[in-house]
């Protein structure tokens, strides 16, 4: 597996770089025979060190994790431990997923947008006043980034697994059972929510 280690506001030494590569290679190698690549970004903000881990292991499986600590080694080790816990949680399902002979179903191309956060009441009042003076309506969200993405065709359990492994707040997918668009998401109470709109059916070709 190709492991890339980057430092942000931090000089990553050879010893730490070797520790990161050896740990990730051993950890991921227990569950995936031929992982693709991994990227680890180590950064420093004030007195805290942060480690961000992202591992692509093929067939749509993405592992992501992050952690903070007062030293770089503990920050990375904690982030790696979180990856390990998720892999252990889905150990059997991941093996079944890799052995599956089911032909991969098509993905749906989509556009993904990033918009500016909602202003608080004071900022919004100032913004609306300024735009009223300049003749703008002030109600359209501002797009700050746009990119290509894809919506996979999955079972509900596969969608939950992917969301958890990638540490995502939500995941949209095309339900393999009926072809309609669904979403799973993390609830504040710790449970996982599943949205299956009435009449959300489509055609899934194998």
C-alpha positions as CSV (number, residue, x, y, z in Angstrom):
1,X,0.0,0.0,0.0
2,X,1.3,3.5,-0.9
3,X,1.3,5.6,2.3
4,X,1.8,9.4,2.0
5,X,2.6,11.3,5.2
6,X,2.3,15.1,5.1
7,X,3.0,17.8,7.6
8,X,1.0,21.0,8.0
9,X,2.7,23.6,10.1
10,X,4.8,20.7,11.2
11,X,8.1,19.1,10.2
12,X,7.5,15.3,10.1
13,X,10.7,13.4,11.0
14,X,11.8,10.1,9.6
15,X,11.0,8.2,12.8
16,X,7.4,9.5,12.9
17,X,6.9,8.9,9.2
18,X,8.1,5.3,9.6
19,X,5.9,4.7,12.6
20,X,2.8,6.0,10.6
21,X,3.6,3.8,7.5
22,X,4.3,0.6,9.5
23,X,1.3,1.0,11.7
24,X,-1.2,1.7,8.9
25,X,0.3,-1.0,6.6
26,X,0.0,-3.6,9.4
27,X,-3.5,-2.5,10.5
28,X,-5.2,-2.3,7.1
29,X,-3.3,-5.4,5.9
30,X,-5.2,-7.6,8.4
31,X,-8.5,-6.9,6.6
32,X,-7.6,-6.1,3.0
33,X,-5.2,-8.0,0.8
34,X,-4.5,-5.3,-1.7
35,X,-5.4,-1.8,-0.3
36,X,-4.8,1.1,-2.7
37,X,-3.4,4.0,-0.8
38,X,-3.4,6.0,2.4
39,X,-2.8,9.6,3.2
40,X,-2.0,10.9,6.7
41,X,-1.8,14.7,7.4
42,X,-0.2,15.7,10.7
43,X,-0.8,19.3,11.7
44,X,-0.3,21.6,14.7
45,X,-2.7,24.2,15.9
46,X,-1.6,26.2,19.0
47,X,-0.6,23.5,21.6
48,X,-2.5,20.6,20.0
49,X,-1.3,18.2,17.3
50,X,-3.9,16.7,14.9
51,X,-3.8,13.5,12.8
52,X,-6.1,13.0,9.8
53,X,-6.1,9.6,8.2
54,X,-7.7,8.6,4.9
55,X,-7.4,5.2,3.4
56,X,-8.7,4.0,0.0
57,X,-9.0,0.2,0.0
58,X,-10.9,-0.4,-3.2
59,X,-14.5,-1.3,-4.2
60,X,-15.8,2.0,-2.8
61,X,-14.5,1.5,0.8
62,X,-13.0,4.6,2.3
63,X,-11.6,4.7,5.9
64,X,-11.4,8.1,7.6
65,X,-10.4,9.1,11.1
66,X,-8.9,12.0,13.1
67,X,-7.7,12.7,16.6
68,X,-5.9,15.4,18.6
69,X,-3.4,15.3,21.4
70,X,-0.6,17.3,22.9
71,X,2.0,15.3,21.1
72,X,2.1,14.0,17.4
73,X,2.6,10.3,18.2
74,X,-0.5,10.0,20.5
75,X,-2.6,12.0,18.1
76,X,-1.8,9.5,15.3
77,X,-2.1,6.5,17.5
78,X,-5.6,7.5,18.6
79,X,-6.7,8.2,15.1
80,X,-5.3,4.8,14.0
81,X,-7.0,3.1,17.0
82,X,-10.4,4.5,15.8
83,X,-9.8,3.0,12.4
84,X,-8.9,-0.3,14.0
85,X,-12.1,-0.4,16.1
86,X,-14.3,0.3,13.0
87,X,-12.5,-2.5,11.1
88,X,-13.0,-4.9,13.9
89,X,-16.7,-4.0,14.1
90,X,-17.2,-4.9,10.5
91,X,-14.7,-7.7,10.2
92,X,-17.1,-10.4,9.1
93,X,-19.1,-8.1,6.8
94,X,-15.9,-6.8,5.1
95,X,-14.7,-10.3,4.4
96,X,-18.1,-11.2,2.9
97,X,-18.1,-8.0,0.9
98,X,-14.7,-8.8,-0.6
99,X,-15.6,-12.4,-1.4
100,X,-18.9,-11.3,-2.9
101,X,-19.3,-12.4,-6.6
102,X,-22.2,-10.0,-7.2
103,X,-21.5,-7.8,-10.1
104,X,-20.9,-4.2,-9.0
105,X,-24.0,-2.1,-9.8
106,X,-23.7,1.2,-11.6
107,X,-23.2,4.5,-9.8
108,X,-25.2,7.7,-10.5
109,X,-23.2,10.7,-11.4
110,X,-24.0,13.8,-9.4
111,X,-22.8,17.3,-8.6
112,X,-21.7,18.3,-5.1
113,X,-21.8,21.9,-3.8
114,X,-20.3,23.6,-0.8
115,X,-22.2,26.7,0.3
116,X,-21.4,29.4,2.9
117,X,-22.7,28.8,6.4
118,X,-25.9,30.5,7.6
119,X,-25.3,33.9,9.1
120,X,-26.4,34.7,12.6
121,X,-29.2,37.2,13.1
122,X,-27.0,40.3,13.5
123,X,-24.8,39.4,10.5
124,X,-27.9,38.6,8.5
125,X,-29.5,41.9,9.3
126,X,-26.4,43.8,8.2
127,X,-26.1,41.7,5.1
128,X,-29.8,42.2,4.1
129,X,-29.4,46.0,4.7
130,X,-26.3,46.2,2.6
131,X,-27.9,44.1,-0.2
132,X,-31.1,46.1,0.0
133,X,-29.1,49.3,-0.6
134,X,-27.3,47.6,-3.5
135,X,-30.4,46.1,-5.0
136,X,-29.8,42.4,-4.2
137,X,-32.4,40.1,-2.6
138,X,-29.9,38.5,-0.2
139,X,-31.6,35.1,0.0
140,X,-29.6,32.9,-2.4
141,X,-26.9,30.7,-0.8
142,X,-23.4,31.4,-2.0
143,X,-21.7,28.4,-3.6
144,X,-18.0,28.4,-2.7
145,X,-17.0,25.1,-4.3
146,X,-18.5,22.6,-6.8
147,X,-17.2,19.1,-7.7
148,X,-18.1,15.8,-9.3
149,X,-19.3,13.0,-7.1
150,X,-21.2,9.7,-7.5
151,X,-24.0,8.0,-5.7
152,X,-23.5,4.2,-5.2
153,X,-26.1,1.5,-5.4
154,X,-26.0,-0.3,-2.0
155,X,-28.0,-2.2,0.5
156,X,-29.0,-0.3,3.7
157,X,-26.4,-2.3,5.8
158,X,-23.7,-1.6,3.2
159,X,-24.6,2.2,3.3
160,X,-24.4,2.2,7.2
161,X,-21.0,0.4,7.1
162,X,-19.6,2.8,4.5
163,X,-20.8,5.8,6.5
164,X,-19.3,4.5,9.7
165,X,-15.9,3.5,8.2
166,X,-15.6,6.9,6.5
167,X,-16.8,8.7,9.6
168,X,-19.4,10.6,7.7
169,X,-22.4,12.4,9.2
170,X,-24.7,11.2,6.4
171,X,-24.6,9.1,3.2
172,X,-26.9,9.2,0.2
173,X,-27.2,6.0,-1.9
174,X,-29.5,4.2,-4.4
175,X,-31.3,1.4,-2.6
176,X,-30.4,-1.9,-4.2
177,X,-33.8,-3.3,-3.2
178,X,-35.9,-0.9,-5.2
179,X,-33.6,1.5,-7.0
180,X,-34.8,4.6,-5.3
181,X,-32.6,7.2,-3.5
182,X,-32.2,6.8,0.2
183,X,-30.1,8.3,3.0
184,X,-28.6,7.1,6.2
185,X,-27.4,9.6,8.9
186,X,-26.1,9.9,12.4
187,X,-28.7,10.9,15.0
188,X,-27.8,13.1,18.1
189,X,-28.9,10.1,20.3
190,X,-26.2,7.9,18.8
191,X,-28.5,5.8,16.6
192,X,-28.5,5.8,12.8
193,X,-31.4,7.2,10.9
194,X,-32.6,5.9,7.6
195,X,-34.7,8.0,5.1
196,X,-36.7,6.0,2.5
197,X,-39.1,8.4,0.7
198,X,-42.5,7.0,-0.2
199,X,-42.5,6.1,-3.9
200,X,-38.7,6.3,-4.2
201,X,-38.3,3.6,-6.7
202,X,-36.1,3.3,-9.8
203,X,-34.5,0.8,-12.1
204,X,-31.4,-1.0,-11.0
205,X,-29.7,-2.9,-13.8
206,X,-27.3,-5.6,-13.0
